[in-house]
Amino acid sequence: MLQYAIAFFVIALIAALFGFGGIAAGAVEIGKVLFFVFIILAGIAFIADLMRGRV
């Protein structure tokens, strides 16, 4: 999922470079959402592992 977030940020940078503001803004928003979903899921997985005693 983090790879998708990075891919959308790269797409946004390329689109902004060529002047496609609407496409760049859309790709940035998708990248932000995916990044925060990744952070939340990683935190939940870490807490679950702590509760199981694996870490």
MDTraj code that builds the backbone (N, CA, C; nanometers):
import mdtraj as md
import numpy as np

residues = "MET LEU GLN TYR ALA ILE ALA PHE PHE VAL ILE ALA LEU ILE ALA ALA LEU PHE GLY PHE GLY GLY ILE ALA ALA GLY ALA VAL GLU ILE GLY LYS VAL LEU PHE PHE VAL PHE ILE ILE LEU ALA GLY ILE ALA PHE ILE ALA ASP LEU MET ARG GLY ARG VAL".split()
xyz = np.array([
    [0.0826, -0.1184, 0.0000],
    [0.0000, 0.0000, 0.0000],
    [0.0873, 0.1251, 0.0000],
    [0.1967, 0.1186, 0.0710],
    [0.2881, 0.2323, 0.0728],
    [0.3459, 0.2564, -0.0664],
    [0.3653, 0.1497, -0.1420],
    [0.4157, 0.1640, -0.2782],
    [0.3161, 0.2405, -0.3653],
    [0.1857, 0.2151, -0.3459],
    [0.0840, 0.2876, -0.4219],
    [0.0841, 0.4355, -0.3847],
    [0.1004, 0.4652, -0.2570],
    [0.1043, 0.6045, -0.2134],
    [0.2233, 0.6765, -0.2771],
    [0.3379, 0.6110, -0.2780],
    [0.4570, 0.6707, -0.3395],
    [0.4361, 0.6871, -0.4895],
    [0.3731, 0.5888, -0.5528],
    [0.3474, 0.5979, -0.6972],
    [0.2575, 0.7164, -0.7294],
    [0.1532, 0.7393, -0.6488],
    [0.0646, 0.8520, -0.6740],
    [0.1358, 0.9849, -0.6510],
    [0.2263, 0.9907, -0.5546],
    [0.3034, 1.1137, -0.5346],
    [0.3965, 1.1404, -0.6531],
    [0.4556, 1.0355, -0.7086],
    [0.5408, 1.0522, -0.8264],
    [0.4565, 1.0986, -0.9451],
    [0.3387, 1.0396, -0.9625],
    [0.2489, 1.0830, -1.0697],
    [0.2114, 1.2293, -1.0511],
    [0.1850, 1.2686, -0.9269],
    [0.1500, 1.4079, -0.8987],
    [0.2653, 1.5016, -0.9320],
    [0.3872, 1.4613, -0.8991],
    [0.5029, 1.5455, -0.9308],
    [0.5218, 1.5609, -1.0813],
    [0.5059, 1.4524, -1.1543],
    [0.5212, 1.4581, -1.2994],
    [0.4104, 1.5426, -1.3609],
    [0.2871, 1.5245, -1.3131],
    [0.1752, 1.6033, -1.3658],
    [0.1936, 1.7514, -1.3346],
    [0.2422, 1.7818, -1.2153],
    [0.2655, 1.9226, -1.1797],
    [0.3775, 1.9820, -1.2651],
    [0.4769, 1.9018, -1.2966],
    [0.5875, 1.9482, -1.3799],
    [0.5389, 1.9904, -1.5184],
    [0.4426, 1.9157, -1.5717],
    [0.3897, 1.9460, -1.7049],
    [0.2707, 2.0416, -1.7010],
    [0.2307, 2.0854, -1.5823],
    [0.1268, 2.1866, -1.5720],
    [-0.0149, 2.1346, -1.5644],
    [-0.0335, 2.0074, -1.5368],
    [-0.1681, 1.9514, -1.5227],
    [-0.2091, 1.9618, -1.3770],
    [-0.2598, 2.0771, -1.3373],
    [-0.2911, 2.1038, -1.1970],
    [-0.3983, 2.0144, -1.1400],
    [-0.5043, 1.9898, -1.2163],
    [-0.6143, 1.9071, -1.1665],
    [-0.5727, 1.7627, -1.1437],
    [-0.4967, 1.7099, -1.2369],
    [-0.4492, 1.5716, -1.2243],
    [-0.3518, 1.5602, -1.1077],
    [-0.2651, 1.6585, -1.0933],
    [-0.1674, 1.6565, -0.9845],
    [-0.2373, 1.6628, -0.8497],
    [-0.3383, 1.7481, -0.8378],
    [-0.4105, 1.7597, -0.7112],
    [-0.4829, 1.6303, -0.6772],
    [-0.5413, 1.5676, -0.7761],
    [-0.6103, 1.4404, -0.7532],
    [-0.5147, 1.3311, -0.7092],
    [-0.3994, 1.3237, -0.7743],
    [-0.3011, 1.2212, -0.7392],
    [-0.2454, 1.2459, -0.5998],
    [-0.2268, 1.3714, -0.5623],
    [-0.1775, 1.4026, -0.4280],
    [-0.2785, 1.3588, -0.3235],
    [-0.4056, 1.3856, -0.3473],
    [-0.5084, 1.3469, -0.2505],
    [-0.5156, 1.1955, -0.2347],
    [-0.5089, 1.1222, -0.3444],
    [-0.5110, 0.9757, -0.3376],
    [-0.3879, 0.9257, -0.2629],
    [-0.2726, 0.9835, -0.2915],
    [-0.1494, 0.9440, -0.2228],
    [-0.1564, 0.9695, -0.0736],
    [-0.2131, 1.0837, -0.0348],
    [-0.2263, 1.1151, 0.1083],
    [-0.3167, 1.0149, 0.1786],
    [-0.4290, 0.9843, 0.1173],
    [-0.5231, 0.8887, 0.1775],
    [-0.4565, 0.7537, 0.1940],
    [-0.3915, 0.7048, 0.0899],
    [-0.3256, 0.5742, 0.0980],
    [-0.2147, 0.5736, 0.2024],
    [-0.1407, 0.6827, 0.2136],
    [-0.0332, 0.6905, 0.3118],
    [-0.0888, 0.6812, 0.4532],
    [-0.1956, 0.7565, 0.4819],
    [-0.2517, 0.7539, 0.6162],
    [-0.3189, 0.6209, 0.6477],
    [-0.3804, 0.5581, 0.5481],
    [-0.4366, 0.4246, 0.5696],
    [-0.3243, 0.3272, 0.6026],
    [-0.2108, 0.3370, 0.5325],
    [-0.0962, 0.2516, 0.5609],
    [-0.0458, 0.2732, 0.7035],
    [-0.0339, 0.3986, 0.7461],
    [0.0149, 0.4282, 0.8809],
    [-0.0785, 0.3706, 0.9867],
    [-0.2088, 0.3863, 0.9658],
    [-0.3069, 0.3340, 1.0626],
    [-0.3001, 0.1825, 1.0698],
    [-0.2958, 0.1160, 0.9536],
    [-0.2896, -0.0306, 0.9538],
    [-0.1580, -0.0815, 1.0127],
    [-0.0482, -0.0125, 0.9870],
    [0.0799, -0.0526, 1.0455],
    [0.0756, -0.0374, 1.1977],
    [0.0143, 0.0697, 1.2471],
    [0.0006, 0.0884, 1.3921],
    [-0.0848, -0.0187, 1.4562],
    [-0.1952, -0.0539, 1.3912],
    [-0.2819, -0.1596, 1.4435],
    [-0.2082, -0.2923, 1.4464],
    [-0.1339, -0.3227, 1.3412],
    [-0.0578, -0.4480, 1.3377],
    [0.0488, -0.4509, 1.4470],
    [0.1145, -0.3380, 1.4714],
    [0.2169, -0.3309, 1.5744],
    [0.1556, -0.3516, 1.7129],
    [0.0436, -0.2877, 1.7390],
    [-0.0236, -0.3028, 1.8686],
    [-0.0723, -0.4454, 1.8874],
    [-0.1239, -0.5068, 1.7802],
    [-0.1707, -0.6457, 1.7896],
    [-0.0544, -0.7395, 1.8225],
    [0.0614, -0.7157, 1.7619],
    [0.1787, -0.7982, 1.7921],
    [0.2259, -0.7776, 1.9353],
    [0.2169, -0.6552, 1.9859],
    [0.2547, -0.6301, 2.1247],
    [0.1625, -0.7054, 2.2204],
    [0.0348, -0.7086, 2.1882],
    [-0.0610, -0.7774, 2.2750],
    [-0.0383, -0.9276, 2.2733],
    [0.0096, -0.9798, 2.1618],
    [0.0366, -1.1229, 2.1525],
    [0.1703, -1.1608, 2.2147],
    [0.2538, -1.0622, 2.2404],
    [0.3824, -1.0879, 2.3030],
    [0.4917, -1.1258, 2.2074],
    [0.4769, -1.0947, 2.0803],
    [0.5769, -1.1315, 1.9815],
    [0.6920, -1.0330, 1.9762],
    [0.6675, -0.9090, 2.0136],
    [0.7734, -0.8068, 2.0021],
    [0.8466, -0.7946, 2.1330],
])
top = md.Topology()
chain = top.add_chain()
for i, resn in enumerate(residues, 1):
    res = top.add_residue(resn, chain, resSeq=i)
    for name in ("N", "CA", "C"):
        top.add_atom(name, md.element.get_by_symbol(name[0]), res)
traj = md.Trajectory(xyz[None], top)
